[in-house]
Amino acid sequence: MSKFTFKILWLENNIAIAIDYIIGDNTSPLTSYFFWPRNDAWKEMKIELESKPWINENERVDLLNKTTEIINFWQEKEKSTSLRKARERFPEFNFIATN
């Protein structure tokens, strides 16, 4: 069972990614939201995760790989790609949308 979950703000011109730590049935924010393409969300996430020495290398790599996946999915989306499709592709993520 994963110790982490993603929160995704699915916006028209940006995507914002945050990671929460799972504690039992609850979550606790691990990172703030990092926005792509407004900022280099992947690089900011990497720096943030590296600042937490209790996250091991394998977990950090996995979290960064998932960050890459969601950024790539958002970037490659066509106008027809919906939040529903994103939720289907990444059912383990928590999505929030403005539409």
Secondary structure, 3 states (H helix, E strand, C coil): CCCEEEEEEECCCCEEEEEEEEECCEEEECCCCEEECCCCHHHHHHHHHHCCCCCCHHHHHHHHHHHHHHHHHHHHCCCCCCHHHHHHHCCCCEEEECC
